[in-house]
Amino acid sequence: MTTWLAGRRVVLGVSGGIAAYKAVELCRRMVDAGAFVSPVLTEDATRFVGQVTFDALGSEKARTSLWDEVEAIPHTQLGRSADVIVVAPATARVIGKYTAGISDDLLIATLLATRAPVVVCPAMHTEMWEHPAVQDNIATLRRRGVHVVDPAVGRLAGGDEGAGRLAEPDDILFAVERALAPQDLAGRHLVVSAGGTREPIDPVRFIGNRSSGKQGHAFAHEAATRGARVTLVTTTDRWAPGPVERVKVDTAAQMEDAVLGAAADADVVVMAAAVADFRPKAPAEKKIKKGEGVPDIVLEPTTDVLAALGERKRAGQVLVGFAAETNNPKEEARRKLARKNLDLIVVNDVTAPGAGFEHETNRVDVLGADGSEQNVPLTDKRSVARIVLDAAVSRLGARP
Ligand code: CTP
């Protein structure tokens, strides 16, 4: 997956809490995403996780002390070269020292020596997290522009339950990416639909399709990373970044209500969902029994949500549709683009191996109402989202 971490330099600060073991996974995921990760461990962190683990998984050897390579001045060198610094887990001690500017170890010195964005991920017991000293420090850090990833509620060390658990790696990675990505969608509202609708035949059966929701969720992820307020109308339980407003729907009618409602003030609407064109006219109230013979299921058309969006499109709003065509895909898609009053249409090449439903990758052409055409070779769905959002951003009207 192409993320905003690729090719960037990350200092991963790890402080001494039991959640330090989760920083191992975070380190590996950032390296996998193409980042150059320099681990910096506090002395206490090494009591929980061995330095060699980070030596092996990071992009260079882990550092633990200001005094190991004095001539290299590690804190200023790390602080200056970093594109982002993430502290996970951040203990109450590290948060306090950073807030107060007390530079008594390599991690705090590096935090004070940098001008790069800083992402702090607190993890501690609930009583400590809720203590006014910690809460005041967190408020101060936020005021200074530090990105704070709130801890989750859940199981803590010693079997306790409560707030203070280190956020999940996906949520931390999202915050790190957002700190690195251009905020070209800040102040914008994006509505995206994802997944495939299910149209009930009876209480247990439905007519559905094979859409996985991956492409729509990739749009939500990419747009939120770039600062948009995102409403994701989805049929799946797939992960989406915390700030994304998710609306769970099942049927085409629910999708219609949710999308049309949310789109009223949207700057960009992306209809990535596979919406049923037809639904059973009269779903049975009770389960249809085999012994009753072969049922006649009469269908009726659903509303074409995309066409309805095209009819009510505001000036400056960018409307993006999808098309999966098998015959003359581009000509068919151009007709659809005009008929539904779209600005962009993403044409799925359903014949390309590795593209479309259920795959991690897609092969598409992006056609614009202005006659533009961009051919996107087989790539991950996040990259498709990035390319389409770039095209949408360039078509957005001035901010209100
Ligand atoms: N779409 C929609 N509402 C529907 C059906 C489709 O909003 N009831 C949207 C999909 O989200 C997608 C686009 O329309 O963005 C896909 O259109 P598609 O189903 O391929 O084509 P149709 O317009 O239905 O025409 P045809 O079946 O002839 O290809």
Residues whose N, C-alpha, C, O or C-beta is under 5 A from the ligand:
A	BS01	CTP	M271 A272 A273 A274 V275 A276 D277 T302 T303 D304 V305 L306 G321 F322 A323 A324
